[in-house]
Amino acid sequence: MGRVYLGRSRSGRAVAVKVIRPDLADDQDFRRRFGREIALARTVSGFFTAAVVDADPDGSPPWMATAYVPGMSLGDAVREYGPWPEASVLALGVGLAEALESIHAAGVVHRDLKPSNVLLAADGPRLIDFGISVATEASRLTQTGMAVGTPGFISPEQLTGAPVGAASDVFCLAAVLVFTATGTGPFGTGSWQGLWYRTVNQEPDLTALSPRLRAVVAPCLAKQPEQRPTVAALLEELTPSVADGRTVAEIFTQTTWLPEPVAEIARTQIAPPWMTPTPIAPTPAGILPTPSTPAGTSRRRALIALATIGTAIAGLTGWQFLGNGRQPWFFITGDRVDSSTAVADRQLWSFTTGDPVTSSPTVANGVVYVGSDDNKLYALDAVTGQQRWSFTTGGEIGSSPTVAEGAVYVGDDRSMKLYAVDTATGRKRWSFTTDGRVRSSPAIADGVVYFGSYDNELYALDAVTGRKRWSFNTGDYVYSSPVVANGVVYFGSNDNKLYAVDTATGRKHWSFNTGGGVNSSPAIADGMVYVGSDDNKLYALDADHGQQRWSFTTGGEVISSPAIADGVVYFGSYDKKLYALDAATGRKRWSFNTGDYVNSSPVVANGVVYFGSNDSKLYAVDTVTGRQRWSFTTGDGVVSSPAVANGAVYVGSIDKKLYARRM
């Protein structure tokens, strides 16, 4: 619906400022609907909601400010730390039911009650985002045939076009409670078509619920709205089992209603670090009119300034945002926040290419090098993100660049070449043609560049001239990127083998058979080589002889390349997890759940492991505890592996962008 920024009132109060997307801002029907919804939402005053504190539906663009809630979303909490115990689920139900009671009392139907719209504060949950809720008496404003809601957390009447009322929110609340208790909604997972069909035509799966929870949610999930309990009846049923003689307010006086470690996070997330009650800085000259300007003009001009500066807003602080034309009400801090969690943004810059970025970036001498599926290799200033040059290849670049001796080496898909490009000028030094796609990222040692090709070969070329020294044939394509140590080059092949080959002669030292293709790139540490396989395992082998020391089985293919730091090996799996294992024994220390498969290879720096997931996020996770430090949501899957340099982390996304973030 729009971008959300952190703001601060004159007294230091934190607010989340939602600025509507331009395409919606140009829709007059949307503006009218948005204005009516805001007017109704302003009347909602329940404790367990994020109150609307100001808005301008007629602005350019329209905007709305709500109370800032310091806490992670319910969706993130369950995905990262697992399902909740019964007592916590029941307490959550009490808070959300009371939130719905206050919303419905104002004549509003939320229509999109889902895990990402529930924030977890220390003193109770908060139901947010009334931006697409519709007043009971104004439901006709929603276009005919438009299902407003989220698959898996949407009522049957929303899908069939029947009248939608308060009972719809009761259905969605029950679906959220099932997700919280089991990690999955009542109608499973899969495509939206399948979820919609099961929601309308099949009974919910409640087999994993405790008898107490099943008794609460089952009536709420009735297909017919009139068969569901009212919110008041639901509160009456839930409160005694949770309160134990206490009032609802007393239930949430401490974080004991939350499971650990979510409770610990809630205790520490009090406010953003910049949120202190300091006086507002003077208005920058030329940005806003004087306070004597009429109210309508000042507000619109303020929003025009916000829209015009776009991404540059991240560099501004103390920018006043006038609420009434007579005095500053709050100002934008420059921190963009995630629409579901309202966490301060760390973004430094982003750079847009013409196609998905699956290549992993490399940073050298203040320059970031990255390839794109738009057939180009880019060189960008690591601090500003400004382009220094680009080099056009003959095809998509899935290979990750490697820099050495004033040249950057990278392969491409369509022309089947490895290129050597001058780092200063962006001009080609030489290219070498293979008989297959080059997605393997090159390794360089002692003046030789090593890389694999889909023609089943590993090549060794002179790094200066590009002349072939030798090649080694495997039984299938080589996607794995080689690593060189002690005169041996280690690499995998889709023929199910890991190879150790002499760097001087190209002769095999040994090979090791796994149960699947070896498309993970190996890592070497303390005389051992670690590599993943499509047989769902990570292997640890003796680097000298290829004898297996141990293996660890995950729930999916392991294409992510391992990283080793301080005796721990980190790697991702297609089972949606990042793992931390003892490097010597293979015993699991912890695992971290994401929302989709982890193809991205982790990078470890300063006690934090950074990696991406196909759930569109870049994650920063504590290496000791396995708990999330922060996450950043891009516009699509992150299969690129991050690079860390000079206090920043760089990563590409399928949304066609390269991002630079503060560590």
Helices and strands as residue ranges (DSSP letters): E 2-9, E 14-20, H 22-25, H 28-41, E 52-56, E 63-67, H 74-81, H 86-105, E 108-109, G 115-117, E 118-121, E 124-127, E 134-135, G 136-141, H 156-160, H 166-182, H 192-201, H 211-220, G 225-227, H 231-243, H 248-251, G 255-257, H 262-268, H 295-309, G 310-315, E 319-322, E 328-337, E 347-352, E 362-364, E 367-371, E 376-381, E 387-392, E 402-404, E 407-411, E 417-422, E 428-433, E 443-445, E 448-452, E 457-462, E 468-473, E 483-485, E 488-492, E 497-502, E 508-513, E 523-525, E 528-532, E 537-542, E 548-553, E 563-565, E 568-572, E 577-582, E 588-593, E 603-605, E 608-612, E 617-622, E 628-633, E 643-645, E 648-652, E 657-662
